[in-house]
Amino acid sequence: MTSERLDKVIAKIDTPLYHTIGEAADSIGRPCYAVGGCVRDFFLGRPSKDIDFVTVGSGIELAEVVAKLLGKGTHLTVFRNFGTAQVKRRSVELEFVGARKESYQRDSRKPIVEDGTLDEDLSRRDFTVNALAIRINREGFGELVDLFDGLSDMEKGILRTPLDPDITFSDDPLRMMRAVRFATQLQFEIYPETFAAIRRNAERLRIISRERIVDELMKIMGSPRPSIGWQLLLDSGLLPIIMPELAAMKGVQTVNGRSHKDNFAHTLEVLDNVSAKSDNIWLRWAALMHDIAKPVTKRWDEKTGWTFHNHNFIGSKMVPRIFRYMRLPQDQKMKYVAKLVELHMRPIALVEDEVTDSAVRRLINDAGDDLEDLMTLCEADITSKNREKVRRLLANFALVREKISDLNVRDEIRKLQPPVDGNEIMEIFGIKGGPVIGTIKSAIKNAILDGIIAPNDREAALGIMYRTAADNGLTPASHTPERTETSNSTSDI
């Protein structure tokens, strides 16, 4: 690392804020260092709002002095159980901790913490690039402490543990996830000896809570190329522990000289394609899971070859279970992912057939507000190496988009009021409910989507209602109420 780059880093901390912190440390006779990820990011030119400081002694005492010096608009939060404190000023968060050393028990990642020296504190860090410290005190301001050649590793773009990697990962198995996450975010390579230790200690991940694992997965998914992380999770042996359904997608099977594609590799390609177009983290999850059911639906047919019938529908049913055990949200985000997994074959089927008005209406109705995300996913799903096929499919997708625009049915479907609602059907036929109500409503809805009747043509809708009811053995009640106005119900047709 050149002195020029170090000078640039020193220039970044040559500010009133850092000098005030140094002044606070000097006032109580304490050494103080900016440490860890923020120092790494200084050298890499990455933004860092959360800045960690370590001192030899009480980090809480130092934080209290810093907060007092910074004055109005500063908020101090003390975590006495952990021996840490946070000073927040505007959008910047400053974390203070005393130097410490740690020891671990086999069945827990919670360390036994004792006061330690700066060297002991740096040696307990997860990776050498995170074991850097810069002095903040007036004397020695900008002095760099690099005990484990972290700067050299940063220049080489490698992640390596300061101490024995087997001990590092066995003590705190979450560090294996952090290795994958940093490799993805920074696009660094995990040092071979370090990666081998992850493989040896993969089973230790089972003592880590799903919530902590998901925290790391979300950061991987938010990276520019999430595929890097998922490939590393597979290669390291961590993926079968985290998400066995995804690991099961790896591999190619051949029968009678005919092979299917590697669905895991295809999925990662789709994921990166989506990530290049959208920062929507849940659309990225939908891309990751769009073919999740292919391993359980894979069949060999002597006439047609490999098939994956209904993998989209079965995959959508797998999503809630996977989200549940992975401790992912059980709300509209999960429903959104399941919906896109179920619908992801629909636009593809459209472009391979004639693009009819009724088919597009149905697609818009079923996708609703998520139509654009669905189209993004489906276009990303085109990963053929046949350039002519890709060109043709993308051109056809453009036709589908044009048809959507020309029909202007998005708002029409969204604002659609049912000409006849469920309550009216029950009243007309003198019944209190039952499956036939849904059958009648579906018949009216399908007629509208197919363009057979206009969306608000009440008389035509009533005609379909009476015919469908008769087909199902229903006759109107002896007294049929007069209702000529269009229903104001907002229920679905």
C-alpha positions as CSV (number, residue, x, y, z in Angstrom):
1,M,0.0,0.0,0.0
2,T,1.6,3.2,-1.1
3,S,2.2,6.1,1.3
4,E,0.1,8.2,-1.1
5,R,-3.0,6.1,-0.4
6,L,-2.3,6.3,3.3
7,D,-2.0,10.1,3.0
8,K,-5.4,10.2,1.3
9,V,-7.0,8.2,4.1
10,I,-5.4,10.5,6.7
11,A,-6.9,13.4,4.8
12,K,-10.3,11.9,5.2
13,I,-10.1,11.8,9.0
14,D,-8.4,15.2,9.3
15,T,-11.7,16.7,10.2
16,P,-13.2,18.5,13.3
17,L,-15.1,15.4,14.2
18,Y,-12.1,13.1,14.5
19,H,-10.0,15.7,16.2
20,T,-12.8,16.2,18.8
21,I,-12.7,12.5,19.5
22,G,-8.9,12.6,19.8
23,E,-9.2,15.5,22.1
24,A,-11.7,13.6,24.3
25,A,-9.4,10.6,24.5
26,D,-6.4,12.8,25.3
27,S,-8.4,14.5,28.1
28,I,-8.7,11.2,30.0
29,G,-5.3,9.9,29.0
30,R,-6.5,7.1,26.7
31,P,-5.2,5.9,23.3
32,C,-8.0,5.9,20.7
33,Y,-8.1,4.2,17.3
34,A,-10.6,4.1,14.4
35,V,-10.8,0.4,13.7
36,G,-12.2,-2.4,11.6
37,G,-14.5,-2.0,8.6
38,C,-14.5,1.7,8.5
39,V,-10.7,1.8,8.1
40,R,-11.0,-0.8,5.4
41,D,-13.6,1.3,3.6
42,F,-11.4,4.4,3.9
43,F,-8.8,2.7,1.8
44,L,-11.3,1.2,-0.6
45,G,-13.1,4.5,-1.1
46,R,-16.4,3.1,0.1
47,P,-18.8,5.2,2.1
48,S,-19.0,4.4,5.8
49,K,-21.5,6.0,8.2
50,D,-20.9,3.6,11.1
51,I,-17.4,4.3,12.5
52,D,-15.9,2.1,15.2
53,F,-13.4,3.2,17.8
54,V,-11.4,1.2,20.3
55,T,-9.6,2.4,23.3
56,V,-7.5,0.6,26.0
57,G,-9.9,1.0,29.0
58,S,-13.5,1.9,29.2
59,G,-15.2,2.6,25.8
60,I,-18.3,3.9,27.7
61,E,-16.3,6.5,29.6
62,L,-14.7,7.7,26.4
63,A,-18.1,7.9,24.6
64,E,-19.5,10.0,27.5
65,V,-16.7,12.5,27.1
66,V,-17.1,12.6,23.3
67,A,-20.8,13.2,23.6
68,K,-20.2,16.0,26.0
69,L,-17.7,17.7,23.7
70,L,-19.8,17.3,20.6
71,G,-22.6,19.1,22.5
72,K,-26.1,19.9,21.2
73,G,-27.7,17.5,18.8
74,T,-25.7,14.5,20.0
75,H,-27.4,11.4,21.4
76,L,-25.6,8.9,23.6
77,T,-26.7,5.3,24.1
78,V,-24.9,3.0,26.6
79,F,-24.9,-0.8,26.5
80,R,-23.4,-1.6,29.8
81,N,-23.9,-5.4,29.5
82,F,-21.7,-5.3,26.4
83,G,-19.3,-2.6,27.6
84,T,-20.0,-0.5,24.5
85,A,-21.6,2.9,23.8
86,Q,-23.0,4.6,20.7
87,V,-22.8,8.4,20.0
88,K,-25.1,9.5,17.2
89,R,-24.7,12.9,15.6
90,R,-26.9,13.6,12.6
91,S,-26.5,10.7,10.2
92,V,-23.2,9.5,11.6
93,E,-23.0,6.7,14.2
94,L,-19.9,6.4,16.3
95,E,-19.4,3.1,18.3
96,F,-17.0,3.0,21.2
97,V,-15.6,-0.1,22.9
98,G,-12.7,-1.0,25.1
99,A,-10.0,-3.3,23.7
100,R,-10.8,-6.9,24.7
101,K,-9.8,-10.5,24.2
102,E,-12.2,-13.3,23.8
103,S,-12.5,-17.1,24.4
104,Y,-15.3,-19.4,23.3
105,Q,-17.1,-22.6,24.4
106,R,-17.8,-25.3,21.8
107,D,-21.6,-25.1,21.9
108,S,-21.9,-21.3,21.7
109,R,-20.7,-18.4,19.6
110,K,-21.1,-16.0,22.6
111,P,-17.5,-15.2,23.8
112,I,-16.2,-14.9,27.3
113,V,-14.9,-11.3,27.1
114,E,-12.0,-9.8,29.1
115,D,-10.2,-6.6,29.0
116,G,-7.2,-6.8,26.6
117,T,-4.6,-4.9,24.7
118,L,-4.9,-3.3,21.3
119,D,-3.0,-6.2,19.8
120,E,-5.3,-8.7,21.4
121,D,-8.3,-6.8,20.1
122,L,-7.1,-6.7,16.6
123,S,-6.1,-10.4,16.6
124,R,-9.7,-11.4,17.4
125,R,-11.1,-9.7,14.3
126,D,-12.5,-11.9,11.6
127,F,-10.3,-10.9,8.6
128,T,-7.0,-9.2,8.2
129,V,-8.6,-6.4,6.1
130,N,-10.9,-5.7,9.1
131,A,-8.0,-5.8,11.6
132,L,-6.6,-2.3,10.7
133,A,-6.5,0.6,13.1
134,I,-5.7,4.3,12.7
135,R,-4.7,6.4,15.7
136,I,-6.9,9.4,16.5
137,N,-5.0,11.0,19.4
138,R,-3.2,14.3,18.8
139,E,0.2,12.6,19.2
140,G,0.5,10.0,16.5
141,F,-2.6,11.2,14.6
142,G,-3.0,9.0,11.5
143,E,-0.6,6.3,12.6
144,L,-1.6,3.0,11.0
145,V,-1.5,-0.3,12.9
146,D,-1.5,-3.3,10.6
147,L,-0.3,-6.4,12.5
148,F,-1.5,-9.0,10.0
149,D,-0.7,-7.5,6.6
150,G,-4.3,-6.5,6.0
151,L,-3.3,-3.7,3.5
152,S,-1.4,-6.2,1.4
153,D,-4.4,-8.5,1.4
154,M,-6.6,-5.6,0.4
155,E,-4.3,-4.8,-2.5
156,K,-4.4,-8.5,-3.6
157,G,-8.2,-8.6,-3.1
158,I,-8.1,-11.6,-0.7
159,L,-9.9,-12.4,2.6
160,R,-7.8,-14.2,5.1
161,T,-8.2,-14.7,8.9
162,P,-5.6,-13.1,11.2
163,L,-5.2,-16.3,13.2
164,D,-5.8,-20.0,12.6
165,P,-9.0,-20.1,10.4
166,D,-10.2,-23.3,11.9
167,I,-10.2,-21.7,15.3
168,T,-11.7,-18.5,13.9
169,F,-14.6,-20.3,12.3
170,S,-15.2,-22.9,15.0
171,D,-15.3,-20.2,17.7
172,D,-17.8,-18.0,15.7
173,P,-19.3,-19.9,12.8
174,L,-21.2,-16.7,11.6
175,R,-17.8,-15.5,10.4
176,M,-18.1,-18.1,7.6
177,M,-21.2,-16.3,6.4
178,R,-19.4,-12.9,6.8
179,A,-16.5,-14.3,4.6
180,V,-19.0,-15.1,1.8
181,R,-20.8,-11.7,2.3
182,F,-17.5,-9.7,2.1
183,A,-16.3,-11.7,-0.9
184,T,-19.6,-10.8,-2.6
185,Q,-19.7,-7.1,-1.6
186,L,-16.0,-6.4,-2.2
187,Q,-15.6,-9.0,-5.0
188,F,-12.6,-10.3,-3.1
189,E,-11.3,-13.9,-3.3
190,I,-11.4,-16.0,-0.1
191,Y,-7.8,-17.2,0.5
192,P,-7.6,-20.9,-0.3
193,E,-6.5,-22.0,3.2
194,T,-9.3,-19.9,4.7
195,F,-11.9,-21.3,2.3
196,A,-10.7,-24.9,3.1
197,A,-11.3,-24.1,6.7
198,I,-14.9,-23.0,5.9
199,R,-15.5,-26.3,4.2
200,R,-14.1,-28.2,7.2
201,N,-16.3,-26.2,9.7
202,A,-19.5,-25.8,7.6
203,E,-21.5,-28.0,10.0
204,R,-20.7,-25.6,12.8
205,L,-23.1,-23.1,11.1
206,R,-26.0,-25.1,12.6
207,I,-25.5,-23.4,16.0
208,I,-26.2,-20.0,14.4
209,S,-29.7,-18.6,14.5
210,R,-31.6,-18.4,11.2
211,E,-32.1,-14.7,11.9
212,R,-28.4,-14.0,11.9
213,I,-27.9,-16.1,8.8
214,V,-30.7,-14.2,7.0
215,D,-29.0,-10.9,7.9
216,E,-26.0,-11.9,6.0
217,L,-28.0,-13.3,3.1
218,M,-29.9,-10.0,2.7
219,K,-26.6,-8.2,2.4
220,I,-25.5,-10.8,-0.2
221,M,-28.7,-10.2,-2.1
222,G,-28.2,-6.5,-2.0
223,S,-24.8,-6.7,-3.7
224,P,-24.2,-5.9,-7.3
225,R,-23.6,-9.5,-8.2
226,P,-25.4,-11.8,-5.7
227,S,-24.4,-14.9,-7.7
228,I,-20.9,-14.6,-6.3
229,G,-22.2,-15.3,-2.7
230,W,-24.6,-18.1,-3.6
231,Q,-21.9,-19.9,-5.6
232,L,-19.5,-19.6,-2.7
233,L,-22.2,-20.9,-0.3
234,L,-22.6,-24.0,-2.6
235,D,-18.9,-24.6,-3.1
236,S,-18.2,-24.2,0.7
237,G,-20.8,-26.7,1.8
238,L,-22.9,-24.1,3.6
239,L,-25.8,-24.0,1.1
240,P,-27.2,-27.4,1.9
241,I,-27.4,-26.3,5.5
242,I,-29.0,-22.9,4.7
243,M,-31.3,-23.8,1.8
244,P,-31.1,-27.4,0.7
245,E,-33.8,-26.9,-2.0
246,L,-31.5,-24.5,-3.8
247,A,-28.5,-26.8,-3.4
248,A,-30.5,-29.6,-5.0
249,M,-30.7,-27.7,-8.2
250,K,-27.0,-28.2,-8.9
251,G,-26.0,-30.7,-11.5
252,V,-26.9,-32.1,-14.9
253,Q,-28.5,-35.5,-15.6
254,T,-28.2,-37.3,-18.9
255,V,-30.4,-40.0,-20.3
256,N,-30.0,-41.5,-23.8
257,G,-27.6,-38.7,-24.6
258,R,-30.0,-36.0,-23.7
259,S,-29.2,-33.6,-20.8
260,H,-31.1,-30.9,-19.0
261,K,-29.3,-27.6,-18.2
262,D,-27.8,-27.0,-14.8
263,N,-30.7,-25.3,-13.1
264,F,-28.5,-23.9,-10.3
265,A,-26.2,-22.1,-12.8
266,H,-29.2,-20.9,-14.8
267,T,-30.8,-19.5,-11.6
268,L,-27.7,-17.5,-10.7
269,E,-27.5,-16.1,-14.2
270,V,-31.2,-15.0,-13.9
271,L,-30.5,-13.5,-10.5
272,D,-27.6,-11.4,-11.8
273,N,-29.7,-10.3,-14.8
274,V,-32.5,-9.1,-12.5
275,S,-29.9,-7.4,-10.2
276,A,-28.5,-5.5,-13.1
277,K,-32.0,-4.1,-13.8
278,S,-33.5,-3.7,-10.3
279,D,-32.5,-3.0,-6.7
280,N,-35.8,-4.6,-5.5
281,I,-34.5,-7.2,-3.0
282,W,-37.7,-9.2,-3.1
283,L,-37.7,-9.4,-6.9
284,R,-34.2,-10.8,-6.5
285,W,-35.5,-13.4,-4.1
286,A,-38.2,-14.3,-6.7
287,A,-35.4,-14.7,-9.3
288,L,-33.5,-17.0,-6.9
289,M,-36.6,-19.1,-6.3
290,H,-38.3,-19.0,-9.7
291,D,-37.2,-22.6,-10.6
292,I,-37.0,-23.9,-7.0
293,A,-39.4,-26.8,-7.7
294,K,-37.5,-28.2,-10.8
295,P,-35.7,-30.9,-8.8
296,V,-38.9,-32.3,-7.4
297,T,-40.8,-32.0,-10.7
298,K,-38.0,-33.4,-13.0
299,R,-39.2,-36.3,-15.1
300,W,-37.8,-38.2,-18.1
301,D,-40.2,-38.8,-21.0
302,E,-39.0,-41.0,-23.8
303,K,-40.8,-38.8,-26.4
304,T,-40.3,-35.3,-25.1
305,G,-37.1,-35.7,-23.0
306,W,-36.7,-33.9,-19.7
307,T,-39.8,-32.2,-18.3
308,F,-40.5,-30.0,-15.3
309,H,-44.4,-29.9,-15.4
310,N,-46.0,-27.4,-13.1
311,H,-42.7,-26.4,-11.5
312,N,-44.0,-22.8,-11.3
313,F,-47.1,-23.7,-9.4
314,I,-45.4,-26.2,-7.1
315,G,-42.6,-23.7,-6.6
316,S,-45.0,-21.0,-5.4
317,K,-46.4,-23.5,-2.8
318,M,-42.8,-24.1,-1.6
319,V,-42.1,-20.4,-1.0
320,P,-44.1,-20.0,2.3
321,R,-42.4,-23.1,3.8
322,I,-38.9,-22.0,2.8
323,F,-39.5,-18.4,4.0
324,R,-40.9,-19.8,7.3
325,Y,-37.9,-22.0,8.2
326,M,-35.4,-19.4,7.0
327,R,-37.1,-16.7,9.2
328,L,-37.8,-14.6,6.2
329,P,-40.9,-12.3,6.3
330,Q,-44.3,-14.0,6.5
331,D,-46.2,-11.0,5.0
332,Q,-46.8,-9.4,1.7
333,K,-43.2,-9.8,0.7
334,M,-43.5,-13.6,0.9
335,K,-46.8,-13.5,-1.1
336,Y,-45.1,-11.3,-3.7
337,V,-42.3,-13.8,-4.2
338,A,-44.7,-16.7,-4.4
339,K,-46.9,-14.8,-6.9
340,L,-44.0,-14.1,-9.2
341,V,-42.7,-17.7,-9.0
342,E,-46.2,-19.0,-9.9
343,L,-46.6,-16.5,-12.8
344,H,-43.1,-16.5,-14.3
345,M,-44.0,-18.9,-17.1
346,R,-47.0,-16.9,-18.3
347,P,-45.3,-14.2,-20.3
348,I,-42.9,-16.8,-21.8
349,A,-45.9,-18.8,-22.9
350,L,-47.4,-15.7,-24.4
351,V,-44.4,-14.8,-26.5
352,E,-44.2,-18.4,-27.9
353,D,-47.8,-18.2,-29.0
354,E,-50.0,-15.6,-30.6
355,V,-50.3,-12.6,-28.4
356,T,-54.1,-12.3,-28.1
357,D,-56.0,-9.5,-26.3
358,S,-57.7,-11.9,-23.9
359,A,-54.4,-13.5,-22.9
360,V,-52.9,-10.1,-22.2
361,R,-55.9,-9.1,-20.2
362,R,-55.6,-12.2,-18.1
363,L,-51.9,-11.6,-17.5
364,I,-52.6,-8.0,-16.4
365,N,-55.4,-9.1,-14.1
366,D,-53.4,-11.8,-12.5
367,A,-50.2,-9.8,-12.1
368,G,-51.9,-6.6,-11.0
369,D,-49.4,-4.0,-9.8
370,D,-46.5,-6.5,-10.1
371,L,-46.8,-6.8,-13.8
372,E,-43.6,-4.8,-14.6
373,D,-41.6,-6.8,-12.0
374,L,-42.9,-10.0,-13.6
375,M,-41.9,-8.8,-17.0
376,T,-38.4,-7.9,-15.7
377,L,-38.1,-11.4,-14.2
378,C,-39.2,-13.2,-17.4
379,E,-36.9,-11.2,-19.6
380,A,-34.0,-12.0,-17.2
381,D,-35.0,-15.7,-17.5
382,I,-33.8,-15.7,-21.1
383,T,-30.3,-17.2,-20.7
384,S,-30.0,-19.2,-23.9
385,K,-26.6,-19.2,-25.6
386,N,-28.5,-19.2,-29.0
387,R,-28.3,-15.5,-29.9
388,E,-31.1,-15.8,-32.5
389,K,-33.4,-17.4,-30.0
390,V,-32.7,-14.6,-27.5
391,R,-33.3,-12.0,-30.1
392,R,-36.6,-13.5,-31.1
393,L,-37.9,-13.9,-27.5
394,L,-36.9,-10.4,-26.5
395,A,-38.6,-9.0,-29.7
396,N,-41.8,-11.0,-28.7
397,F,-41.6,-9.6,-25.2
398,A,-41.5,-6.1,-26.7
399,L,-44.7,-7.1,-28.6
400,V,-46.4,-8.1,-25.3
401,R,-45.4,-4.8,-23.7
402,E,-46.8,-2.9,-26.8
403,K,-50.0,-4.9,-26.6
404,I,-50.3,-3.9,-22.9
405,S,-49.9,-0.3,-23.8
406,D,-52.2,-0.4,-26.7
407,L,-55.0,-2.1,-24.9
408,N,-54.6,0.3,-21.9
409,V,-56.2,-2.4,-19.8
410,R,-54.1,-2.0,-16.8
411,D,-56.2,0.9,-15.4
412,E,-59.4,-0.7,-16.8
413,I,-58.8,-3.9,-14.9
414,R,-57.6,-2.2,-11.8
415,K,-60.7,0.1,-11.7
416,L,-63.1,-2.6,-12.7
417,Q,-66.3,-2.7,-10.7
418,P,-68.3,-6.0,-10.9
419,P,-71.6,-5.6,-12.7
420,V,-73.0,-8.2,-10.4
421,D,-71.6,-9.0,-7.0
422,G,-71.8,-12.0,-4.7
423,N,-74.3,-10.5,-2.4
424,E,-76.7,-9.8,-5.3
425,I,-76.3,-13.4,-6.6
426,M,-77.2,-14.8,-3.2
427,E,-80.2,-12.5,-3.0
428,I,-81.5,-13.3,-6.5
429,F,-81.3,-17.1,-6.0
430,G,-82.2,-17.1,-2.3
431,I,-79.1,-18.8,-1.1
432,K,-76.6,-18.0,1.6
433,G,-73.4,-19.0,-0.1
434,G,-71.5,-22.0,-1.5
435,P,-69.1,-22.8,-4.3
436,V,-71.6,-21.9,-7.0
437,I,-71.3,-18.2,-6.1
438,G,-67.6,-18.4,-7.0
439,T,-68.4,-20.3,-10.2
440,I,-70.9,-17.6,-11.4
441,K,-68.5,-14.8,-10.5
442,S,-65.6,-16.5,-12.4
443,A,-67.8,-17.0,-15.4
444,I,-68.6,-13.2,-15.5
445,K,-64.9,-12.4,-14.9
446,N,-63.7,-14.7,-17.7
447,A,-66.2,-13.2,-20.1
448,I,-64.9,-9.7,-19.4
449,L,-61.2,-10.8,-19.7
450,D,-61.9,-12.6,-22.9
451,G,-63.6,-9.5,-24.4
452,I,-67.0,-11.2,-24.7
453,I,-68.8,-8.6,-22.7
454,A,-67.8,-5.0,-21.7
455,P,-66.5,-4.5,-18.1
456,N,-69.6,-2.7,-16.9
457,D,-72.3,-4.2,-19.1
458,R,-74.7,-5.2,-16.4
459,E,-77.4,-6.8,-18.6
460,A,-74.8,-9.0,-20.3
461,A,-73.4,-10.0,-16.9
462,L,-76.8,-10.9,-15.7
463,G,-77.4,-13.1,-18.7
464,I,-74.2,-15.0,-18.0
465,M,-75.2,-15.2,-14.3
466,Y,-78.6,-16.8,-15.1
467,R,-77.1,-19.3,-17.7
468,T,-74.3,-20.4,-15.3
469,A,-76.7,-20.7,-12.4
470,A,-79.0,-22.9,-14.6
471,D,-76.1,-25.1,-15.6
472,N,-75.5,-25.6,-11.9
473,G,-79.1,-26.4,-11.0
474,L,-80.0,-23.0,-9.6
475,T,-83.3,-21.1,-10.2
476,P,-84.2,-17.6,-9.1
477,A,-86.0,-17.2,-5.9
478,S,-89.8,-16.6,-6.1
479,H,-89.3,-12.9,-5.4
480,T,-86.4,-11.5,-7.4
481,P,-85.5,-7.9,-6.2
482,E,-85.5,-5.2,-8.8
483,R,-81.9,-4.0,-9.1
484,T,-81.0,-1.9,-12.1
485,E,-78.2,0.1,-10.8
486,T,-74.6,-1.1,-11.1
487,S,-73.3,-2.5,-7.8
488,N,-70.8,-0.4,-5.9
489,S,-69.2,-3.4,-4.3
490,T,-65.5,-3.5,-4.4
491,S,-65.3,-7.2,-4.2
492,D,-63.5,-9.1,-6.9
493,I,-65.6,-10.5,-9.7
